[in-house]
Amino acid sequence: MDVKEKLMKLEEIFDIDEGSLSPEMSLDEVEEWDSLAALSYVVMMQDDFNKKMTGAQIRLFKTVQDILDTMEPAE
């Protein structure tokens, strides 16, 4: 999965327009990044990548790139 596809997945779970996100964006700039979006992210990671994410891991995210970096299948 390339970066564009990952961004599209995030835009879908954040319920924002395609092309709204870029990897270098701070999550502080993304109004839609809230507890519901984080929960949707956790579910997506489990369903699509077979990975379990914790609240502690999510709290470390500062940029969209931080999220993208986790979007790889479990080993």
URDAWO-V268925 format. One record per residue. OMEGA is omega in whole degrees, -180 to 180 (* if undefined). NEAR is the number of other ideal C-beta (glycine too) atoms within 12 Angstrom. D_CENTER is the distance of its C-alpha to the mean C-alpha in whole Angstrom. Layout:
omega:OMEGA near:NEAR d_center:D_CENTER
omega:OMEGA near:NEAR d_center:D_CENTER
This chain:
omega:-179 near:15 d_center:14
omega:-175 near:12 d_center:14
omega:-179 near:20 d_center:11
omega:179 near:16 d_center:12
omega:178 near:15 d_center:12
omega:178 near:28 d_center:8
omega:179 near:29 d_center:8
omega:177 near:22 d_center:10
omega:179 near:29 d_center:8
omega:179 near:41 d_center:5
omega:178 near:29 d_center:8
omega:-179 near:21 d_center:10
omega:175 near:29 d_center:8
omega:-178 near:29 d_center:8
omega:177 near:17 d_center:12
omega:-177 near:22 d_center:13
omega:176 near:12 d_center:15
omega:-180 near:15 d_center:14
omega:-179 near:12 d_center:14
omega:-176 near:20 d_center:13
omega:170 near:33 d_center:10
omega:-175 near:19 d_center:11
omega:-175 near:21 d_center:10
omega:-180 near:16 d_center:13
omega:172 near:27 d_center:12
omega:178 near:18 d_center:12
omega:175 near:28 d_center:10
omega:179 near:13 d_center:13
omega:-175 near:16 d_center:14
omega:-178 near:29 d_center:11
omega:-175 near:15 d_center:13
omega:178 near:25 d_center:11
omega:-179 near:32 d_center:9
omega:-176 near:17 d_center:11
omega:179 near:13 d_center:12
omega:177 near:14 d_center:12
omega:179 near:27 d_center:8
omega:177 near:28 d_center:8
omega:177 near:18 d_center:10
omega:177 near:26 d_center:9
omega:180 near:40 d_center:6
omega:180 near:24 d_center:9
omega:179 near:18 d_center:11
omega:180 near:27 d_center:9
omega:179 near:29 d_center:9
omega:-176 near:18 d_center:12
omega:-172 near:16 d_center:13
omega:-174 near:24 d_center:12
omega:180 near:23 d_center:12
omega:180 near:14 d_center:15
omega:175 near:21 d_center:13
omega:179 near:18 d_center:13
omega:180 near:28 d_center:11
omega:176 near:16 d_center:13
omega:180 near:14 d_center:13
omega:178 near:10 d_center:15
omega:-178 near:18 d_center:12
omega:180 near:24 d_center:9
omega:179 near:14 d_center:12
omega:-179 near:16 d_center:12
omega:177 near:28 d_center:9
omega:-177 near:19 d_center:11
omega:175 near:22 d_center:10
omega:179 near:33 d_center:7
omega:178 near:21 d_center:8
omega:178 near:24 d_center:8
omega:-179 near:38 d_center:4
omega:-178 near:30 d_center:6
omega:-179 near:17 d_center:9
omega:-172 near:29 d_center:8
omega:176 near:30 d_center:8
omega:179 near:17 d_center:11
omega:176 near:13 d_center:14
omega:-180 near:13 d_center:16
omega:* near:6 d_center:19
